[in-house]
């Protein structure tokens, strides 16, 4: 059986991002589980802030087409999103807004198994942003967002030097979310 292709989309690209660390920890664990993960770099796509006038004048940017190609390649998606004012960050929302302007996004995203993770130095682990993200991805884009999710609280203390989650319960919870994503994807593949 070929390894399942999983696109990991971190909603933060800043240096030292806890969510980028969590994305890489999830990628390592996905490889251990036999999957083929790829971590997307939203900053590298160089997407301007979505503007209908800009789209009308210049069309959809190449970066949006590149991200769409990543979604089309993937059999499953893992979104790792920080929380900004109890909402997903602008970097993530803007990238998805641009992709949604391409007609092909429906074929690449509709029904795609998707899991959600978040990390925050706060006590809630960024979980509030996942509520809005879940609704956006499932209702607007038709993605199959799994009920399993993980919010890593106190993320400033959550990672070991080798990039794993320091708390065994959080590491097990992460493995549970990723295992559910792979199991669901395999079941849908037939």
Short mmCIF file of the C-alpha atoms (twelve columns), coordinates in Angstrom:
data_MODEL
# 
_entry.id   MODEL 
# 
loop_
_atom_site.group_PDB 
_atom_site.id 
_atom_site.type_symbol 
_atom_site.label_atom_id 
_atom_site.label_alt_id 
_atom_site.label_comp_id 
_atom_site.label_asym_id 
_atom_site.label_seq_id 
_atom_site.Cartn_x 
_atom_site.Cartn_y 
_atom_site.Cartn_z 
_atom_site.pdbx_PDB_model_num 
ATOM 1   C CA . UNK A 1   0.000   0.000  0.000   1 
ATOM 2   C CA . UNK A 2   1.355   3.429  -0.962  1 
ATOM 3   C CA . UNK A 3   1.778   5.938  1.880   1 
ATOM 4   C CA . UNK A 4   -1.057  8.421  2.253   1 
ATOM 5   C CA . UNK A 5   -0.135  11.934 1.140   1 
ATOM 6   C CA . UNK A 6   -0.875  14.496 3.866   1 
ATOM 7   C CA . UNK A 7   -0.626  18.252 3.337   1 
ATOM 8   C CA . UNK A 8   0.210   20.075 6.572   1 
ATOM 9   C CA . UNK A 9   -0.821  23.732 6.489   1 
ATOM 10  C CA . UNK A 10  0.625   25.792 9.355   1 
ATOM 11  C CA . UNK A 11  -1.259  29.038 9.880   1 
ATOM 12  C CA . UNK A 12  1.863   30.776 11.157  1 
ATOM 13  C CA . UNK A 13  5.231   31.189 9.465   1 
ATOM 14  C CA . UNK A 14  6.990   33.413 12.005  1 
ATOM 15  C CA . UNK A 15  10.342  32.444 13.450  1 
ATOM 16  C CA . UNK A 16  9.814   30.349 16.566  1 
ATOM 17  C CA . UNK A 17  6.128   29.745 15.863  1 
ATOM 18  C CA . UNK A 18  4.637   27.174 18.242  1 
ATOM 19  C CA . UNK A 19  2.233   26.088 15.505  1 
ATOM 20  C CA . UNK A 20  5.074   25.578 13.053  1 
ATOM 21  C CA . UNK A 21  6.794   23.445 15.715  1 
ATOM 22  C CA . UNK A 22  3.567   21.482 16.158  1 
ATOM 23  C CA . UNK A 23  3.266   21.067 12.371  1 
ATOM 24  C CA . UNK A 24  6.766   19.588 12.224  1 
ATOM 25  C CA . UNK A 25  6.095   17.348 15.245  1 
ATOM 26  C CA . UNK A 26  2.954   16.108 13.483  1 
ATOM 27  C CA . UNK A 27  4.923   15.577 10.269  1 
ATOM 28  C CA . UNK A 28  7.483   13.424 12.078  1 
ATOM 29  C CA . UNK A 29  4.745   11.380 13.695  1 
ATOM 30  C CA . UNK A 30  2.915   10.993 10.371  1 
ATOM 31  C CA . UNK A 31  6.114   9.590  8.834   1 
ATOM 32  C CA . UNK A 32  6.348   7.123  11.752  1 
ATOM 33  C CA . UNK A 33  2.741   6.129  11.008  1 
ATOM 34  C CA . UNK A 34  3.664   5.420  7.379   1 
ATOM 35  C CA . UNK A 35  2.301   8.571  5.725   1 
ATOM 36  C CA . UNK A 36  4.004   11.015 3.353   1 
ATOM 37  C CA . UNK A 37  3.613   14.491 4.882   1 
ATOM 38  C CA . UNK A 38  4.500   17.784 3.209   1 
ATOM 39  C CA . UNK A 39  4.523   21.039 5.188   1 
ATOM 40  C CA . UNK A 40  3.289   24.010 3.181   1 
ATOM 41  C CA . UNK A 41  4.984   27.414 3.546   1 
ATOM 42  C CA . UNK A 42  2.255   30.034 3.186   1 
ATOM 43  C CA . UNK A 43  4.714   32.912 3.482   1 
ATOM 44  C CA . UNK A 44  6.683   31.645 0.467   1 
ATOM 45  C CA . UNK A 45  3.522   31.891 -1.672  1 
ATOM 46  C CA . UNK A 46  3.785   35.708 -1.474  1 
ATOM 47  C CA . UNK A 47  0.024   36.212 -1.633  1 
ATOM 48  C CA . UNK A 48  -1.203  39.804 -1.408  1 
ATOM 49  C CA . UNK A 49  -4.187  40.605 0.791   1 
ATOM 50  C CA . UNK A 50  -7.252  39.452 -1.124  1 
ATOM 51  C CA . UNK A 51  -8.817  42.306 -3.076  1 
ATOM 52  C CA . UNK A 52  -11.502 41.849 -5.731  1 
ATOM 53  C CA . UNK A 53  -10.160 44.782 -7.753  1 
ATOM 54  C CA . UNK A 54  -6.667  43.264 -7.732  1 
ATOM 55  C CA . UNK A 55  -8.105  39.923 -8.832  1 
ATOM 56  C CA . UNK A 56  -10.038 41.604 -11.657 1 
ATOM 57  C CA . UNK A 57  -6.946  43.497 -12.829 1 
ATOM 58  C CA . UNK A 58  -4.275  40.796 -12.422 1 
ATOM 59  C CA . UNK A 59  -6.082  37.498 -11.891 1 
ATOM 60  C CA . UNK A 60  -5.383  34.972 -9.169  1 
ATOM 61  C CA . UNK A 61  -1.711  34.982 -8.081  1 
ATOM 62  C CA . UNK A 62  0.591   32.088 -8.904  1 
ATOM 63  C CA . UNK A 63  1.009   31.400 -5.188  1 
ATOM 64  C CA . UNK A 64  -2.685  30.523 -4.922  1 
ATOM 65  C CA . UNK A 65  -2.321  28.116 -7.833  1 
ATOM 66  C CA . UNK A 66  0.697   26.530 -6.121  1 
ATOM 67  C CA . UNK A 67  -1.282  26.045 -2.906  1 
ATOM 68  C CA . UNK A 68  -4.206  24.616 -4.866  1 
ATOM 69  C CA . UNK A 69  -1.801  22.115 -6.442  1 
ATOM 70  C CA . UNK A 70  -0.711  21.084 -2.932  1 
ATOM 71  C CA . UNK A 71  -4.338  20.517 -1.910  1 
ATOM 72  C CA . UNK A 72  -4.951  18.517 -5.104  1 
ATOM 73  C CA . UNK A 73  -1.844  16.358 -4.448  1 
ATOM 74  C CA . UNK A 74  -2.890  15.560 -0.884  1 
ATOM 75  C CA . UNK A 75  -5.222  12.766 0.109   1 
ATOM 76  C CA . UNK A 76  -5.678  14.352 3.555   1 
ATOM 77  C CA . UNK A 77  -5.054  17.747 5.122   1 
ATOM 78  C CA . UNK A 78  -3.808  18.775 8.555   1 
ATOM 79  C CA . UNK A 79  -4.278  22.440 9.469   1 
ATOM 80  C CA . UNK A 80  -2.216  23.720 12.408  1 
ATOM 81  C CA . UNK A 81  -3.538  27.141 13.316  1 
ATOM 82  C CA . UNK A 82  -2.693  29.674 15.982  1 
ATOM 83  C CA . UNK A 83  -5.375  31.822 17.522  1 
ATOM 84  C CA . UNK A 84  -5.481  35.567 16.904  1 
ATOM 85  C CA . UNK A 85  -8.277  37.240 18.843  1 
ATOM 86  C CA . UNK A 86  -10.105 33.869 19.060  1 
ATOM 87  C CA . UNK A 87  -9.974  33.511 15.272  1 
ATOM 88  C CA . UNK A 88  -7.638  31.850 12.732  1 
ATOM 89  C CA . UNK A 89  -4.765  34.109 11.617  1 
ATOM 90  C CA . UNK A 90  -4.872  36.357 8.543   1 
ATOM 91  C CA . UNK A 91  -2.028  34.456 6.818   1 
ATOM 92  C CA . UNK A 92  -4.089  31.261 6.759   1 
ATOM 93  C CA . UNK A 93  -7.452  32.833 5.966   1 
ATOM 94  C CA . UNK A 94  -6.021  34.983 3.167   1 
ATOM 95  C CA . UNK A 95  -4.314  32.002 1.531   1 
ATOM 96  C CA . UNK A 96  -7.515  29.958 1.580   1 
ATOM 97  C CA . UNK A 97  -9.548  32.941 0.354   1 
ATOM 98  C CA . UNK A 98  -7.269  33.193 -2.701  1 
ATOM 99  C CA . UNK A 99  -7.443  29.447 -3.381  1 
ATOM 100 C CA . UNK A 100 -11.237 29.566 -3.169  1 
ATOM 101 C CA . UNK A 101 -11.268 31.995 -6.106  1 
ATOM 102 C CA . UNK A 102 -10.100 29.210 -8.406  1 
ATOM 103 C CA . UNK A 103 -12.918 27.038 -9.786  1 
ATOM 104 C CA . UNK A 104 -10.730 23.937 -9.386  1 
ATOM 105 C CA . UNK A 105 -10.699 24.346 -5.590  1 
ATOM 106 C CA . UNK A 106 -13.893 22.308 -5.286  1 
ATOM 107 C CA . UNK A 107 -12.312 19.210 -6.810  1 
ATOM 108 C CA . UNK A 108 -9.176  19.659 -4.681  1 
ATOM 109 C CA . UNK A 109 -10.887 20.341 -1.339  1 
ATOM 110 C CA . UNK A 110 -14.489 19.114 -1.271  1 
ATOM 111 C CA . UNK A 111 -14.804 15.989 0.878   1 
ATOM 112 C CA . UNK A 112 -11.081 15.936 1.723   1 
ATOM 113 C CA . UNK A 113 -10.433 14.474 5.205   1 
ATOM 114 C CA . UNK A 114 -9.056  17.261 7.381   1 
ATOM 115 C CA . UNK A 115 -7.829  17.420 10.971  1 
ATOM 116 C CA . UNK A 116 -7.184  20.494 13.095  1 
ATOM 117 C CA . UNK A 117 -4.441  21.288 15.604  1 
ATOM 118 C CA . UNK A 118 -3.496  24.418 17.490  1 
ATOM 119 C CA . UNK A 119 -0.845  25.534 19.950  1 
ATOM 120 C CA . UNK A 120 -0.840  28.548 22.223  1 
ATOM 121 C CA . UNK A 121 1.037   29.715 25.311  1 
ATOM 122 C CA . UNK A 122 -2.398  30.244 26.896  1 
ATOM 123 C CA . UNK A 123 -4.414  27.691 28.844  1 
ATOM 124 C CA . UNK A 124 -6.919  26.978 26.055  1 
ATOM 125 C CA . UNK A 125 -4.298  25.956 23.514  1 
ATOM 126 C CA . UNK A 126 -5.812  28.021 20.706  1 
ATOM 127 C CA . UNK A 127 -8.922  25.856 20.620  1 
ATOM 128 C CA . UNK A 128 -11.275 28.825 20.095  1 
ATOM 129 C CA . UNK A 129 -9.827  29.495 16.646  1 
ATOM 130 C CA . UNK A 130 -10.459 25.888 15.659  1 
ATOM 131 C CA . UNK A 131 -14.217 26.374 16.105  1 
ATOM 132 C CA . UNK A 132 -14.268 29.128 13.479  1 
ATOM 133 C CA . UNK A 133 -11.839 27.249 11.253  1 
ATOM 134 C CA . UNK A 134 -13.927 24.058 11.445  1 
ATOM 135 C CA . UNK A 135 -17.037 25.937 10.348  1 
ATOM 136 C CA . UNK A 136 -15.217 27.761 7.543   1 
ATOM 137 C CA . UNK A 137 -13.540 24.658 6.095   1 
ATOM 138 C CA . UNK A 138 -16.574 22.399 6.321   1 
ATOM 139 C CA . UNK A 139 -19.392 24.771 5.346   1 
ATOM 140 C CA . UNK A 140 -17.627 27.011 2.847   1 
ATOM 141 C CA . UNK A 141 -15.225 24.530 1.236   1 
ATOM 142 C CA . UNK A 142 -16.949 21.198 1.869   1 
ATOM 143 C CA . UNK A 143 -13.913 19.674 3.576   1 
ATOM 144 C CA . UNK A 144 -14.562 16.680 5.840   1 
ATOM 145 C CA . UNK A 145 -13.285 18.038 9.163   1 
ATOM 146 C CA . UNK A 146 -12.801 15.272 11.711  1 
ATOM 147 C CA . UNK A 147 -14.228 15.666 15.220  1 
ATOM 148 C CA . UNK A 148 -10.832 14.776 16.729  1 
ATOM 149 C CA . UNK A 149 -8.655  17.826 17.305  1 
ATOM 150 C CA . UNK A 150 -5.920  18.986 19.658  1 
ATOM 151 C CA . UNK A 151 -5.155  22.294 21.317  1 
ATOM 152 C CA . UNK A 152 -1.701  22.325 22.919  1 
ATOM 153 C CA . UNK A 153 -1.758  24.701 25.878  1 
ATOM 154 C CA . UNK A 154 1.326   26.321 27.407  1 
ATOM 155 C CA . UNK A 155 3.073   25.786 24.087  1 
ATOM 156 C CA . UNK A 156 6.058   27.803 25.276  1 
ATOM 157 C CA . UNK A 157 6.886   24.766 27.491  1 
ATOM 158 C CA . UNK A 158 5.336   22.020 25.358  1 
ATOM 159 C CA . UNK A 159 8.200   20.872 23.112  1 
ATOM 160 C CA . UNK A 160 11.324  18.831 23.765  1 
ATOM 161 C CA . UNK A 161 14.658  19.719 22.185  1 
ATOM 162 C CA . UNK A 162 14.065  17.098 19.482  1 
ATOM 163 C CA . UNK A 163 10.688  18.666 18.550  1 
ATOM 164 C CA . UNK A 164 8.282   16.200 20.164  1 
ATOM 165 C CA . UNK A 165 5.591   17.130 22.651  1 
ATOM 166 C CA . UNK A 166 7.052   16.880 26.154  1 
ATOM 167 C CA . UNK A 167 3.809   15.763 27.783  1 
ATOM 168 C CA . UNK A 168 3.041   12.084 27.101  1 
ATOM 169 C CA . UNK A 169 -0.729  12.704 27.186  1 
ATOM 170 C CA . UNK A 170 -0.432  15.457 24.580  1 
ATOM 171 C CA . UNK A 171 1.822   13.256 22.423  1 
ATOM 172 C CA . UNK A 172 -0.752  10.446 22.660  1 
ATOM 173 C CA . UNK A 173 -3.544  12.891 21.824  1 
ATOM 174 C CA . UNK A 174 -1.594  14.072 18.778  1 
ATOM 175 C CA . UNK A 175 -1.101  10.482 17.673  1 
ATOM 176 C CA . UNK A 176 -4.826  9.876  18.167  1 
ATOM 177 C CA . UNK A 177 -5.785  12.797 15.911  1 
ATOM 178 C CA . UNK A 178 -3.304  11.752 13.231  1 
ATOM 179 C CA . UNK A 179 -4.325  8.091  13.404  1 
ATOM 180 C CA . UNK A 180 -7.982  9.101  13.004  1 
ATOM 181 C CA . UNK A 181 -7.067  11.222 9.975   1 
ATOM 182 C CA . UNK A 182 -5.206  8.351  8.325   1 
ATOM 183 C CA . UNK A 183 -7.909  5.805  9.185   1 
ATOM 184 C CA . UNK A 184 -10.659 8.041  7.774   1 
ATOM 185 C CA . UNK A 185 -8.646  8.734  4.630   1 
ATOM 186 C CA . UNK A 186 -7.982  5.032  4.036   1 
ATOM 187 C CA . UNK A 187 -11.662 4.219  4.538   1 
ATOM 188 C CA . UNK A 188 -12.669 6.849  1.976   1 
ATOM 189 C CA . UNK A 189 -10.037 5.635  -0.502  1 
ATOM 190 C CA . UNK A 190 -11.812 2.275  -0.474  1 
# 
